Amino acid sequence: AQTVTQSQPEMSVQEAETVTLSCTYDTSESDYYLFWYKQPPSRQMILVIRQEAYKQQNATENRFSVNFQKAAKSFSLKISDSQLGDAAMYFCAYGRGSRLTFGEGTQLTVNP
Amino acid sequence: EPEVTQTPSHQVTQMGQEVILRCVPISNHLYFYWYRQILGQKVEFLVSFYNNEISEKSEIFDDQFSVERPDGSNFTLKIRSTKLEDSAMYFCASHDWREHYNEQFFGPGTRLTVL
């Protein structure tokens, strides 16, 4: 079974600084997708960024980018120029077939 | 922008009662999902649904749970006899395989409290 591990329960960053959230996963598959979801206090799940495993190029979405290391099964999220609105719980997720498998989450605090 | 909606936002029920959680997926989506998140824990997959039948379910989705698409727009999760441990946030999600493989769009969730 696939597992997703986020080893940082909490992280903090100063406003305008850069922060990296870590995620590792375990799978025997070669074709899959990886995602980062943001969950603010409202508990809505918001997709931040996605990465197809067959693509070597790291995905970017404005201030958000990933470092995808397929051999190492690592998928970290970098948030540049952090904003107060980035404060939330961030979940890494693995997708193949019909289900998403989530990590435990990292609570990100942004300090003004 | 189209979005997944869920009702009610908060449901309080007594242990042993039946509850039905409702979802309206995005209109042109074909695949529907339910996930749950116990407070302070990770989001867990419950079930996926396509073409009017369950395509995959997790070990959590036992005989107490059922899903249905009663009409062309709603997608429901029924818990027949609620237990205290069913208290959680329940998320509905949907996606269209033709657009973004596995990119699931989540609803705002229903908070279920079992007393």
Interface residues (C-beta under 8 A of the other chain):
Chain A: Y33 F35 Y37 S42 R43 Q44 M45 I46 L47 R50 E52 F91 A93 G95 R96 G97 S98 R99 L100 T101 F102 G103 E104 G105
Chain B: Y31 Y33 Y35 Q37 Q41 K42 V43 E44 F45 S48 Y50 S55 E56 S58 M89 F91 A93 H100 Y101 N102 E103 Q104 F105 F106 P108 G109 R111
